[in-house]
Amino acid sequence: MKTTLIALLITMIINAQQLPKHIDLPELGLSFDLPDGWNGQLDGELLLLGHQTIPGLMVVYKNESTTAQELKELAMQGIAMEGVALNPIEDFVVKNELRVDGMYQGTFNGANVKCYAVGLINTLGFGINILILTEIDKFTDQHIKEANTLASSVKFKQSKDTAATMHWKNKILGKQLMYLSTQSNSDYTGGTSGTSTRKTMDLCTDGSFQYYANIHNSYSSGNTNAEAGSTNAQNGFGSSNTRSNTIGIYKIYSLGNQTFLELSFEGGEIVEYELSENDEGYTFLEGMRYFIAQSKICN
């Protein structure tokens, strides 16, 4: 079953719409060529690649490290996310001031895997990480060769906004994005409960943002007009508020046909939203409707 999970994912990837051999990502300031036989799809910030005859998966994604030592320190922390836990087998090696590589071992979707990783630093924009992994007993020198083939084709250049990114910057920079939601429920006793949510993001033109959220919950049980002692008589009510007000920096960028708003909070948390709009021009973040208004906070 463990092998099937990876095999199923790879089948989906290699049967995806054919990617061009040359991948150009002007938003990140880089381009590269896919090694022969590899195909895949862009899934958010991840480029997932599979091969018809080479077992395993190749993953390409950005990094924001500015020095090789910083990149090595991050690599040595391992990779942990839902369904993935990879730990370095030994120290990663700083090959030069712009490259770090090494080996991981761990689990991926329940399978025991081995992984080779290459990290490249881009002094003009975003860097790139390349991971190739498969089950431990199927990992060979060929996997290392394939990852290095892709790495050797990487070309860096000055990052540049695409038309999609410029569209969203023109639409929401200096504005406030506001989400409003109200929900209510009732039960057979006449009791009610409700939640109202208000979230705002003020995106200032200097790259800073202010985020505010207010979630109000209320409830009552029973019916105030019911006869005392009946099952519908009111016997409780209450409410609560949860507020948060934080700041940070943000960026807007596009990969493929997707555009993202990334909020980096001052406490270190990073939250990313996919931006979209419908035919009427309404704005959505992760599929949730947001209203656009002039910001009273940004100068």
Backbone as CSV, one residue per row, in Angstrom:
resi,resn,N_x,N_y,N_z,CA_x,CA_y,CA_z,C_x,C_y,C_z
1,MET,0.825,-1.208,0.000,0.000,0.000,0.000,0.858,1.256,0.000
2,LYS,2.002,1.195,0.704,2.879,2.356,0.734,3.393,2.693,-0.653
3,THR,3.789,1.671,-1.380,4.278,1.892,-2.739,3.171,2.416,-3.628
4,THR,1.960,1.926,-3.429,0.833,2.334,-4.264,0.545,3.819,-4.132
5,LEU,0.686,4.371,-2.924,0.419,5.793,-2.724,1.350,6.651,-3.563
6,ILE,2.620,6.323,-3.570,3.571,7.075,-4.386,3.322,6.816,-5.862
7,ALA,3.090,5.552,-6.214,2.866,5.212,-7.620,1.634,5.924,-8.162
8,LEU,0.592,6.028,-7.344,-0.622,6.704,-7.787,-0.351,8.183,-8.041
9,LEU,0.404,8.816,-7.142,0.731,10.225,-7.315,1.563,10.438,-8.572
10,ILE,2.538,9.579,-8.794,3.399,9.714,-9.979,2.587,9.517,-11.254
11,THR,1.669,8.563,-11.259,0.811,8.335,-12.430,0.002,9.576,-12.757
12,MET,-0.543,10.212,-11.733,-1.319,11.436,-11.947,-0.438,12.538,-12.529
13,ILE,0.808,12.619,-12.049,1.708,13.686,-12.492,2.141,13.500,-13.938
14,ILE,2.569,12.273,-14.279,3.102,12.080,-15.629,1.992,12.080,-16.670
15,ASN,0.743,11.906,-16.233,-0.384,11.974,-17.160,-0.994,13.366,-17.220
16,ALA,-0.387,14.303,-16.505,-0.890,15.673,-16.511,-0.594,16.327,-17.858
17,GLN,-1.153,17.517,-18.026,-0.911,18.260,-19.273,0.591,18.431,-19.491
18,GLN,1.045,18.178,-20.707,2.472,18.198,-21.011,3.067,19.577,-20.759
19,LEU,4.111,19.617,-19.960,4.804,20.873,-19.701,5.811,21.141,-20.811
20,PRO,6.125,22.411,-21.072,7.205,22.692,-22.023,8.533,22.246,-21.426
21,LYS,9.474,21.903,-22.272,10.789,21.471,-21.771,11.499,22.613,-21.056
22,HIS,11.342,23.822,-21.568,11.974,24.987,-20.955,10.954,25.685,-20.058
23,ILE,11.251,25.769,-18.783,10.367,26.414,-17.812,10.943,27.777,-17.465
24,ASP,10.161,28.826,-17.737,10.591,30.195,-17.458,9.700,30.767,-16.369
25,LEU,10.298,31.180,-15.255,9.555,31.739,-14.126,10.077,33.143,-13.840
26,PRO,9.632,34.136,-14.614,10.166,35.498,-14.461,9.906,36.085,-13.088
27,GLU,8.807,35.674,-12.421,8.515,36.191,-11.080,9.612,35.796,-10.092
28,LEU,10.186,34.623,-10.292,11.234,34.149,-9.390,12.626,34.553,-9.865
29,GLY,12.707,35.018,-11.106,14.012,35.387,-11.656,14.842,34.185,-12.028
30,LEU,14.212,33.162,-12.590,14.964,31.968,-12.966,14.252,31.193,-14.068
31,SER,15.018,30.323,-14.721,14.478,29.412,-15.724,15.310,28.126,-15.675
32,PHE,14.752,27.041,-16.201,15.482,25.772,-16.236,14.838,24.857,-17.267
33,ASP,15.538,23.781,-17.593,15.039,22.792,-18.545,14.720,21.490,-17.818
34,LEU,13.616,20.859,-18.209,13.274,19.560,-17.645,14.174,18.497,-18.272
35,PRO,14.738,17.608,-17.466,15.520,16.504,-18.037,14.623,15.618,-18.899
36,ASP,15.204,14.907,-19.835,14.442,14.058,-20.751,13.585,13.061,-19.981
37,GLY,12.327,12.956,-20.427,11.424,11.969,-19.863,10.621,12.418,-18.659
38,TRP,10.896,13.609,-18.156,10.174,14.100,-16.979,9.029,15.012,-17.388
39,ASN,7.887,14.823,-16.748,6.721,15.668,-16.989,6.011,15.882,-15.663
40,GLY,5.137,16.849,-15.597,4.447,17.065,-14.333,3.477,18.210,-14.369
41,GLN,3.284,18.807,-13.207,2.309,19.881,-13.081,2.736,20.837,-11.980
42,LEU,2.257,22.076,-12.107,2.511,23.084,-11.095,1.379,23.034,-10.091
43,ASP,1.697,22.773,-8.834,0.707,22.678,-7.768,1.032,23.735,-6.725
44,GLY,0.383,24.916,-6.871,0.726,26.029,-5.993,2.151,26.456,-6.251
45,GLU,3.002,26.399,-5.212,4.407,26.788,-5.358,5.294,25.606,-5.718
46,LEU,4.735,24.417,-5.835,5.529,23.228,-6.103,5.398,22.786,-7.553
47,LEU,6.512,22.467,-8.176,6.500,21.800,-9.469,6.762,20.324,-9.196
48,LEU,5.785,19.476,-9.488,5.867,18.041,-9.217,6.116,17.303,-10.520
49,LEU,7.164,16.492,-10.559,7.578,15.818,-11.785,7.661,14.314,-11.565
50,GLY,7.255,13.570,-12.591,7.371,12.127,-12.573,7.968,11.630,-13.875
51,HIS,8.402,10.375,-13.886,9.063,9.774,-15.042,8.451,8.409,-15.316
52,GLN,8.353,8.042,-16.596,7.734,6.767,-16.964,8.554,5.568,-16.509
53,THR,9.868,5.688,-16.472,10.713,4.521,-16.171,11.567,4.683,-14.912
54,ILE,11.835,5.903,-14.495,12.633,6.128,-13.281,11.673,6.247,-12.102
55,PRO,11.755,5.343,-11.130,10.819,5.390,-10.006,11.062,6.608,-9.126
56,GLY,9.987,7.153,-8.622,10.128,8.261,-7.697,9.541,9.563,-8.201
57,LEU,9.840,10.602,-7.476,9.227,11.903,-7.676,10.295,12.982,-7.574
58,MET,10.219,13.975,-8.464,11.108,15.132,-8.379,10.246,16.351,-8.048
59,VAL,10.685,17.122,-7.051,9.951,18.299,-6.594,10.854,19.519,-6.712
60,VAL,10.322,20.581,-7.310,11.080,21.822,-7.493,10.288,22.952,-6.837
61,TYR,10.951,23.741,-6.004,10.268,24.866,-5.363,11.284,25.942,-4.994
62,LYS,10.789,27.115,-4.682,11.658,28.268,-4.456,12.282,28.234,-3.061
63,ASN,13.397,28.949,-2.921,13.926,29.263,-1.601,14.328,30.740,-1.579
64,GLU,14.376,31.305,-0.385,14.669,32.729,-0.243,15.971,32.973,0.504
65,SER,16.808,31.939,0.610,18.088,32.091,1.309,19.015,33.011,0.520
66,THR,19.836,33.757,1.244,20.760,34.696,0.598,22.215,34.262,0.715
67,THR,22.497,33.261,1.582,23.856,32.743,1.704,23.805,31.220,1.762
68,ALA,24.923,30.595,1.379,24.985,29.139,1.399,24.879,28.605,2.825
69,GLN,25.466,29.304,3.789,25.412,28.853,5.176,23.976,28.878,5.696
70,GLU,23.233,29.933,5.356,21.831,30.019,5.758,21.033,28.875,5.149
71,LEU,21.287,28.599,3.867,20.584,27.521,3.180,20.910,26.168,3.812
72,LYS,22.178,25.963,4.185,22.573,24.710,4.828,21.864,24.542,6.169
73,GLU,21.814,25.602,6.951,21.164,25.521,8.263,19.692,25.154,8.125
74,LEU,19.024,25.716,7.135,17.621,25.373,6.894,17.484,23.927,6.450
75,ALA,18.390,23.488,5.569,18.342,22.108,5.083,18.516,21.113,6.221
76,MET,19.396,21.431,7.172,19.683,20.526,8.277,18.523,20.410,9.258
77,GLN,17.541,21.306,9.155,16.350,21.208,9.996,15.399,20.120,9.511
78,GLY,15.639,19.613,8.299,14.768,18.592,7.746,13.519,19.191,7.128
79,ILE,12.659,18.320,6.636,11.410,18.745,5.996,10.265,18.027,6.688
80,ALA,9.345,18.793,7.240,8.201,18.214,7.941,6.929,18.929,7.521
81,MET,5.991,18.187,6.973,4.676,18.697,6.618,3.726,17.508,6.620
82,GLU,2.466,17.759,6.338,1.490,16.673,6.384,1.899,15.531,5.454
83,GLY,2.089,14.358,6.008,2.435,13.179,5.221,3.902,13.068,4.861
84,VAL,4.727,14.054,5.262,6.145,14.062,4.884,7.004,14.333,6.117
85,ALA,8.009,13.495,6.335,8.980,13.710,7.413,10.335,13.229,6.917
86,LEU,11.216,14.171,6.544,12.530,13.847,6.002,13.612,14.453,6.887
87,ASN,14.594,13.653,7.246,15.692,14.102,8.090,17.025,13.870,7.385
88,PRO,17.984,14.784,7.551,19.283,14.617,6.883,20.008,13.370,7.379
89,ILE,20.618,12.657,6.439,21.396,11.468,6.795,22.743,11.872,7.372
90,GLU,23.303,12.939,6.836,24.582,13.481,7.291,24.578,14.966,6.987
91,ASP,25.671,15.648,7.329,25.735,17.086,7.071,25.584,17.390,5.582
92,PHE,24.782,18.420,5.289,24.728,18.912,3.917,26.058,19.596,3.584
93,VAL,26.412,19.575,2.314,27.708,20.087,1.871,27.534,21.413,1.147
94,VAL,28.311,22.404,1.545,28.349,23.679,0.826,29.329,23.520,-0.325
95,LYS,28.806,23.395,-1.553,29.665,23.173,-2.724,30.379,24.451,-3.145
96,ASN,29.674,25.562,-3.055,30.244,26.876,-3.323,29.317,27.904,-2.698
97,GLU,29.545,29.163,-2.930,28.751,30.202,-2.262,27.301,30.248,-2.726
98,LEU,26.978,29.497,-3.795,25.612,29.519,-4.314,24.953,28.142,-4.337
99,ARG,25.599,27.108,-3.775,25.031,25.764,-3.876,25.287,24.938,-2.618
100,VAL,24.232,24.200,-2.221,24.298,23.267,-1.096,23.580,21.994,-1.517
101,ASP,24.114,20.814,-1.154,23.379,19.583,-1.445,23.629,18.539,-0.361
102,GLY,22.763,17.515,-0.349,22.862,16.479,0.664,21.741,15.466,0.536
103,MET,21.676,14.540,1.488,20.735,13.425,1.435,19.792,13.453,2.635
104,TYR,18.533,13.098,2.354,17.530,12.916,3.399,17.061,11.460,3.400
105,GLN,16.482,11.074,4.524,15.776,9.802,4.604,14.603,9.991,5.557
106,GLY,13.503,9.292,5.272,12.322,9.453,6.118,11.110,8.824,5.496
107,THR,9.962,9.467,5.688,8.706,8.917,5.173,8.012,9.922,4.263
108,PHE,7.338,9.403,3.269,6.551,10.205,2.328,5.272,9.428,2.050
109,ASN,4.131,9.990,2.482,2.843,9.304,2.324,2.901,7.866,2.841
110,GLY,3.593,7.668,3.951,3.641,6.362,4.578,4.739,5.446,4.083
111,ALA,5.425,5.805,3.002,6.500,4.971,2.462,7.850,5.431,3.006
112,ASN,8.759,4.483,3.234,10.122,4.808,3.642,10.927,5.194,2.405
113,VAL,11.450,6.424,2.398,12.083,6.952,1.191,13.465,7.499,1.480
114,LYS,14.229,7.590,0.389,15.527,8.256,0.392,15.436,9.422,-0.576
115,CYS,16.120,10.509,-0.277,15.954,11.733,-1.063,17.290,12.445,-1.217
116,TYR,17.565,12.894,-2.437,18.718,13.752,-2.724,18.198,15.164,-2.955
117,ALA,18.867,16.156,-2.348,18.398,17.543,-2.438,19.519,18.467,-2.881
118,VAL,19.165,19.403,-3.747,20.087,20.445,-4.211,19.422,21.798,-3.972
119,GLY,20.148,22.724,-3.362,19.652,24.074,-3.174,20.570,25.073,-3.854
120,LEU,19.976,25.962,-4.665,20.749,26.975,-5.387,20.276,28.360,-4.956
121,ILE,21.213,29.270,-4.780,20.904,30.633,-4.350,20.904,31.565,-5.560
122,ASN,19.914,32.433,-5.604,19.791,33.414,-6.673,20.037,34.802,-6.089
123,THR,21.096,35.456,-6.504,21.402,36.792,-5.972,20.512,37.869,-6.584
124,LEU,19.719,37.521,-7.596,18.872,38.495,-8.286,17.392,38.343,-7.953
125,GLY,17.012,37.217,-7.360,15.608,36.959,-7.064,15.493,35.799,-6.097
126,PHE,14.606,34.864,-6.397,14.435,33.680,-5.560,15.389,32.571,-6.003
127,GLY,15.833,31.784,-5.043,16.604,30.595,-5.365,15.681,29.422,-5.645
128,ILE,16.281,28.240,-5.825,15.492,27.069,-6.192,16.014,25.845,-5.439
129,ASN,15.089,25.022,-4.957,15.421,23.738,-4.336,14.922,22.612,-5.230
130,ILE,15.719,21.576,-5.360,15.363,20.411,-6.175,15.489,19.174,-5.292
131,LEU,14.399,18.430,-5.165,14.392,17.192,-4.394,13.990,16.046,-5.309
132,ILE,14.689,14.926,-5.211,14.275,13.724,-5.929,14.240,12.590,-4.907
133,LEU,13.134,11.859,-4.867,12.974,10.839,-3.835,12.259,9.615,-4.392
134,THR,12.505,8.490,-3.757,11.818,7.244,-4.061,12.014,6.303,-2.877
135,GLU,11.386,5.115,-2.944,11.581,4.142,-1.881,13.074,3.827,-1.734
136,ILE,13.493,3.560,-0.499,14.919,3.398,-0.198,15.575,2.351,-1.094
137,ASP,14.912,1.212,-1.290,15.541,0.134,-2.060,15.544,0.395,-3.557
138,LYS,14.873,1.478,-4.011,14.842,1.801,-5.434,15.725,2.997,-5.788
139,PHE,16.318,3.619,-4.763,17.137,4.806,-5.001,18.504,4.390,-5.568
140,THR,18.915,5.051,-6.668,20.194,4.748,-7.307,20.933,6.045,-7.651
141,ASP,22.131,5.900,-8.181,22.902,7.065,-8.631,22.194,7.803,-9.762
142,GLN,21.298,7.108,-10.472,20.555,7.744,-11.558,19.697,8.896,-11.028
143,HIS,19.161,8.728,-9.837,18.344,9.792,-9.255,19.190,11.041,-9.008
144,ILE,20.382,10.851,-8.486,21.275,11.988,-8.261,21.627,12.661,-9.586
145,LYS,21.869,11.853,-10.595,22.211,12.393,-11.911,21.070,13.225,-12.485
146,GLU,19.827,12.752,-12.361,18.674,13.474,-12.909,18.490,14.825,-12.230
147,ALA,18.618,14.852,-10.908,18.484,16.119,-10.186,19.586,17.092,-10.572
148,ASN,20.807,16.583,-10.722,21.922,17.448,-11.108,21.794,17.952,-12.544
149,THR,21.164,17.146,-13.407,20.915,17.594,-14.784,20.002,18.806,-14.788
150,LEU,18.942,18.742,-13.980,18.046,19.898,-13.892,18.784,21.082,-13.267
151,ALA,19.539,20.833,-12.203,20.247,21.918,-11.519,21.230,22.634,-12.445
152,SER,21.904,21.870,-13.309,22.906,22.470,-14.196,22.283,23.345,-15.271
153,SER,20.971,23.183,-15.503,20.302,23.978,-16.537,19.717,25.281,-15.995
154,VAL,19.751,25.462,-14.675,19.125,26.644,-14.068,19.882,27.905,-14.462
155,LYS,19.131,28.905,-14.906,19.681,30.218,-15.253,18.972,31.265,-14.395
156,PHE,19.751,32.139,-13.766,19.180,33.185,-12.929,19.195,34.522,-13.653
157,LYS,18.207,35.342,-13.329,18.101,36.682,-13.915,17.326,37.559,-12.945
158,GLN,17.234,38.829,-13.246,16.487,39.755,-12.399,15.010,39.383,-12.439
159,SER,14.396,39.253,-11.264,12.972,38.910,-11.219,12.135,40.061,-11.778
160,LYS,11.017,39.716,-12.379,10.164,40.712,-13.037,8.707,40.299,-12.897
161,ASP,7.852,41.261,-12.572,6.429,40.968,-12.441,5.826,40.583,-13.785
162,THR,4.954,39.576,-13.768,4.203,39.219,-14.965,2.972,40.112,-15.069
163,ALA,2.257,39.994,-16.190,1.038,40.790,-16.388,0.005,40.461,-15.318
164,ALA,-0.085,39.184,-14.911,-1.051,38.782,-13.890,-0.749,39.443,-12.555
165,THR,0.535,39.476,-12.192,0.913,40.116,-10.940,0.638,41.612,-10.977
166,MET,0.949,42.250,-12.093,0.684,43.679,-12.225,-0.803,43.973,-12.129
167,HIS,-1.633,43.092,-12.691,-3.085,43.278,-12.606,-3.534,43.327,-11.147
168,TRP,-3.050,42.373,-10.334,-3.475,42.324,-8.943,-2.868,43.458,-8.129
169,LYS,-1.655,43.843,-8.428,-1.063,44.968,-7.712,-1.860,46.243,-7.982
170,ASN,-2.243,46.448,-9.228,-3.038,47.623,-9.575,-4.405,47.592,-8.889
171,LYS,-4.897,46.393,-8.628,-6.245,46.245,-8.075,-6.284,46.389,-6.557
172,ILE,-5.258,45.886,-5.833,-5.389,45.818,-4.373,-4.311,46.564,-3.585
173,LEU,-3.244,47.046,-4.220,-2.236,47.799,-3.480,-2.825,49.096,-2.953
174,GLY,-2.550,49.385,-1.692,-3.073,50.591,-1.073,-4.524,50.488,-0.675
175,LYS,-5.098,49.297,-0.783,-6.519,49.091,-0.493,-6.699,48.211,0.739
176,GLN,-7.935,48.142,1.186,-8.308,47.236,2.268,-9.148,46.101,1.692
177,LEU,-8.751,44.871,2.003,-9.543,43.693,1.656,-10.365,43.321,2.877
178,MET,-11.673,43.139,2.705,-12.547,42.880,3.847,-13.429,41.665,3.588
179,TYR,-13.450,40.759,4.579,-14.281,39.553,4.522,-15.326,39.633,5.617
180,LEU,-16.587,39.400,5.257,-17.692,39.430,6.209,-18.479,38.134,6.095
181,SER,-18.841,37.578,7.245,-19.621,36.347,7.245,-20.490,36.299,8.493
182,THR,-21.743,35.873,8.320,-22.656,35.694,9.444,-23.361,34.358,9.292
183,GLN,-23.368,33.566,10.356,-24.042,32.273,10.363,-24.903,32.155,11.606
184,SER,-26.080,31.559,11.474,-26.961,31.367,12.623,-27.652,30.019,12.521
185,ASN,-27.971,29.449,13.672,-28.654,28.160,13.744,-29.671,28.190,14.877
186,SER,-30.678,27.335,14.786,-31.660,27.212,15.853,-31.972,25.743,16.082
187,ASP,-32.469,25.427,17.282,-32.813,24.040,17.575,-34.280,23.925,17.967
188,TYR,-34.710,22.714,18.315,-36.128,22.463,18.550,-36.646,23.170,19.807
189,THR,-35.767,23.580,20.712,-36.206,24.273,21.930,-36.411,25.759,21.702
190,GLY,-36.027,26.233,20.535,-36.063,27.668,20.288,-34.745,28.343,20.569
191,GLY,-33.741,27.545,20.968,-32.428,28.111,21.204,-31.745,28.495,19.903
192,THR,-30.853,29.442,19.985,-30.142,29.911,18.791,-28.655,30.013,19.071
193,SER,-27.875,29.946,18.014,-26.437,30.200,18.096,-26.017,30.888,16.815
194,GLY,-25.011,31.695,16.914,-24.569,32.420,15.726,-23.111,32.827,15.807
195,THR,-22.517,33.005,14.640,-21.140,33.460,14.539,-21.051,34.539,13.473
196,SER,-20.444,35.647,13.816,-20.184,36.686,12.819,-18.678,36.923,12.762
197,THR,-18.165,37.000,11.550,-16.721,37.140,11.340,-16.440,38.357,10.472
198,ARG,-15.465,39.139,10.895,-15.008,40.274,10.091,-13.486,40.242,10.065
199,LYS,-12.919,40.187,8.873,-11.479,40.200,8.707,-11.109,41.303,7.728
200,THR,-10.045,42.013,8.014,-9.564,43.041,7.088,-8.058,42.916,6.916
201,MET,-7.596,43.207,5.714,-6.171,43.281,5.403,-5.930,44.603,4.689
202,ASP,-5.182,45.485,5.322,-4.804,46.751,4.687,-3.428,46.575,4.069
203,LEU,-3.356,46.652,2.742,-2.117,46.397,2.007,-1.507,47.728,1.566
204,CYS,-0.542,48.208,2.323,0.048,49.513,2.030,1.057,49.411,0.888
205,THR,1.250,50.507,0.193,2.109,50.499,-0.996,3.588,50.340,-0.658
206,ASP,3.956,50.487,0.625,5.354,50.294,1.016,5.678,48.831,1.312
207,GLY,4.699,47.941,1.083,4.923,46.514,1.298,4.529,46.016,2.668
208,SER,4.030,46.902,3.539,3.576,46.490,4.867,2.069,46.252,4.846
209,PHE,1.590,45.477,5.831,0.156,45.253,5.937,-0.260,45.292,7.402
210,GLN,-1.541,45.540,7.619,-2.138,45.396,8.940,-3.326,44.463,8.810
211,TYR,-3.348,43.436,9.654,-4.407,42.417,9.608,-5.249,42.530,10.874
212,TYR,-6.562,42.507,10.700,-7.487,42.578,11.835,-8.561,41.525,11.662
213,ALA,-8.887,40.824,12.746,-9.954,39.834,12.711,-10.779,39.945,13.979
214,ASN,-12.079,39.875,13.823,-12.994,39.895,14.962,-14.037,38.804,14.739
215,ILE,-14.058,37.819,15.620,-15.022,36.727,15.522,-15.911,36.777,16.760
216,HIS,-17.210,36.956,16.545,-18.176,37.086,17.638,-19.093,35.867,17.641
217,ASN,-19.152,35.185,18.771,-20.024,34.030,18.942,-21.093,34.343,19.988
218,SER,-22.322,33.939,19.726,-23.403,34.146,20.683,-24.309,32.924,20.700
219,TYR,-24.986,32.734,21.817,-25.916,31.608,21.905,-26.992,31.918,22.937
220,SER,-28.116,31.281,22.771,-29.173,31.281,23.781,-29.857,29.933,23.716
221,SER,-30.374,29.453,24.834,-31.071,28.181,24.857,-32.485,28.397,25.348
222,GLY,-33.441,27.799,24.662,-34.833,27.946,25.057,-35.484,29.182,24.477
223,ASN,-36.704,29.451,24.889,-37.540,30.509,24.337,-37.972,31.428,25.463
224,THR,-37.674,32.709,25.363,-38.022,33.657,26.418,-39.525,33.791,26.595
225,ASN,-40.321,33.455,25.588,-41.782,33.583,25.669,-42.454,32.295,26.121
226,ALA,-41.664,31.252,26.355,-42.259,29.970,26.735,-42.686,29.988,28.202
227,GLU,-43.635,29.124,28.536,-44.109,29.005,29.914,-42.973,28.507,30.813
228,ALA,-42.855,29.113,31.976,-41.794,28.722,32.896,-41.875,27.236,33.213
229,GLY,-40.743,26.588,33.197,-40.688,25.166,33.507,-40.866,24.263,32.307
230,SER,-41.293,24.812,31.168,-41.452,23.976,29.978,-40.096,23.699,29.363
231,THR,-40.061,22.720,28.445,-38.787,22.359,27.812,-38.274,23.460,26.914
232,ASN,-39.154,24.410,26.552,-38.734,25.501,25.675,-38.332,26.756,26.438
233,ALA,-38.420,26.694,27.774,-38.080,27.881,28.551,-36.600,28.192,28.434
234,GLN,-36.275,29.489,28.340,-34.866,29.885,28.226,-34.121,29.556,29.508
235,ASN,-32.958,28.953,29.396,-32.171,28.660,30.580,-30.706,29.070,30.437
236,GLY,-30.361,29.793,29.392,-28.984,30.241,29.272,-28.746,31.077,28.035
237,PHE,-27.778,31.980,28.127,-27.374,32.761,26.963,-25.974,33.291,27.212
238,GLY,-25.318,33.702,26.170,-23.982,34.241,26.335,-23.365,34.626,25.005
239,SER,-22.163,35.197,25.058,-21.460,35.597,23.839,-19.976,35.680,24.143
240,SER,-19.166,35.670,23.083,-17.724,35.804,23.236,-17.145,36.474,22.003
241,ASN,-16.053,37.174,22.200,-15.362,37.841,21.107,-13.912,37.377,21.049
242,THR,-13.426,37.166,19.833,-12.010,36.879,19.626,-11.464,37.900,18.651
243,ARG,-10.487,38.677,19.103,-9.940,39.734,18.252,-8.443,39.527,18.062
244,SER,-7.959,39.890,16.901,-6.521,39.897,16.662,-6.189,41.070,15.750
245,ASN,-5.040,41.657,15.992,-4.631,42.825,15.226,-3.118,42.743,15.077
246,THR,-2.628,42.410,13.901,-1.206,42.179,13.711,-0.713,42.865,12.445
247,ILE,0.607,42.960,12.339,1.226,43.620,11.194,2.296,42.721,10.593
248,GLY,2.819,43.125,9.443,3.885,42.381,8.792,4.156,42.949,7.414
249,ILE,4.797,42.138,6.586,5.063,42.537,5.210,4.412,41.524,4.278
250,TYR,4.117,41.953,3.068,3.430,41.080,2.121,4.083,41.165,0.751
251,LYS,3.735,40.188,-0.088,4.144,40.244,-1.491,3.086,39.563,-2.342
252,ILE,3.044,39.955,-3.579,2.119,39.395,-4.564,2.958,38.857,-5.707
253,TYR,2.729,37.616,-6.085,3.514,37.023,-7.169,2.686,35.956,-7.872
254,SER,3.125,35.589,-9.064,2.414,34.595,-9.870,3.342,33.455,-10.245
255,LEU,2.773,32.254,-10.288,3.439,31.071,-10.808,2.467,30.388,-11.755
256,GLY,2.888,30.223,-13.008,1.960,29.657,-13.988,0.760,30.582,-14.130
257,ASN,-0.457,30.006,-14.028,-1.667,30.820,-14.143,-2.284,31.130,-12.785
258,GLN,-1.505,31.008,-11.716,-1.987,31.290,-10.371,-1.241,32.475,-9.783
259,THR,-1.983,33.348,-9.075,-1.380,34.492,-8.401,-1.651,34.373,-6.907
260,PHE,-0.650,34.740,-6.094,-0.730,34.537,-4.655,-0.460,35.840,-3.910
261,LEU,-1.133,35.971,-2.763,-0.849,37.016,-1.790,-0.231,36.322,-0.586
262,GLU,1.011,36.683,-0.250,1.719,36.061,0.860,1.909,37.078,1.975
263,LEU,1.389,36.762,3.168,1.523,37.615,4.338,2.572,37.019,5.268
264,SER,3.591,37.798,5.590,4.619,37.376,6.543,4.425,38.199,7.816
265,PHE,3.860,37.568,8.852,3.544,38.265,10.091,4.803,38.513,10.908
266,GLU,4.757,39.553,11.741,5.931,39.940,12.513,6.380,38.838,13.464
267,GLY,5.480,37.924,13.830,5.845,36.829,14.716,6.510,35.665,14.011
268,GLY,6.607,35.724,12.682,7.266,34.671,11.921,6.319,33.799,11.116
269,GLU,5.009,33.846,11.396,4.051,33.028,10.651,3.894,33.562,9.226
270,ILE,3.791,32.661,8.268,3.573,33.027,6.870,2.278,32.383,6.406
271,VAL,1.381,33.194,5.866,0.092,32.712,5.368,-0.034,33.111,3.908
272,GLU,-0.459,32.171,3.079,-0.545,32.418,1.641,-1.973,32.208,1.160
273,TYR,-2.444,33.114,0.303,-3.780,33.034,-0.279,-3.662,33.028,-1.797
274,GLU,-4.424,32.175,-2.445,-4.516,32.248,-3.900,-5.563,33.294,-4.270
275,LEU,-5.191,34.206,-5.155,-6.087,35.273,-5.600,-6.832,34.842,-6.861
276,SER,-8.110,35.181,-6.924,-8.889,34.901,-8.131,-10.033,35.896,-8.213
277,GLU,-10.667,35.951,-9.361,-11.828,36.811,-9.551,-12.782,36.163,-10.531
278,ASN,-14.067,36.490,-10.410,-15.052,35.911,-11.319,-15.319,36.862,-12.483
279,ASP,-16.292,36.509,-13.321,-16.575,37.301,-14.520,-17.055,38.712,-14.182
280,GLU,-17.629,38.875,-12.980,-18.095,40.208,-12.580,-16.981,41.049,-11.951
281,GLY,-15.804,40.448,-11.809,-14.687,41.178,-11.241,-14.606,41.115,-9.725
282,TYR,-15.456,40.278,-9.084,-15.399,40.124,-7.636,-14.105,39.415,-7.240
283,THR,-13.571,39.785,-6.104,-12.276,39.281,-5.649,-12.452,38.137,-4.650
284,PHE,-11.633,37.092,-4.799,-11.697,35.933,-3.914,-10.291,35.583,-3.425
285,LEU,-10.176,35.252,-2.152,-8.950,34.723,-1.562,-9.262,33.308,-1.102
286,GLU,-8.589,32.327,-1.693,-8.855,30.918,-1.397,-10.339,30.600,-1.547
287,GLY,-10.974,31.207,-2.562,-12.365,30.930,-2.848,-13.364,31.689,-2.003
288,MET,-12.899,32.527,-1.058,-13.785,33.295,-0.187,-13.867,34.734,-0.697
289,ARG,-15.081,35.257,-0.800,-15.299,36.597,-1.350,-14.798,37.676,-0.404
290,TYR,-13.996,38.585,-0.921,-13.515,39.744,-0.173,-13.937,41.015,-0.907
291,PHE,-14.320,42.025,-0.132,-14.648,43.329,-0.690,-13.389,44.209,-0.689
292,ILE,-13.292,45.095,-1.670,-12.149,45.998,-1.767,-12.630,47.416,-1.445
293,ALA,-11.934,48.079,-0.504,-12.270,49.443,-0.125,-10.985,50.241,0.030
294,GLN,-11.099,51.558,0.040,-9.944,52.404,0.283,-9.453,52.196,1.715
295,SER,-8.159,52.099,1.883,-7.599,51.904,3.214,-7.522,53.240,3.942
296,LYS,-7.980,53.225,5.214,-7.866,54.404,6.067,-6.600,54.337,6.922
297,ILE,-5.880,53.203,6.809,-4.680,53.009,7.605,-3.424,53.375,6.816
298,CYS,-3.380,52.963,5.556,-2.202,53.244,4.716,-2.190,54.719,4.319
299,ASN,-1.006,55.316,4.315,-0.880,56.711,3.917,-0.977,56.851,2.394
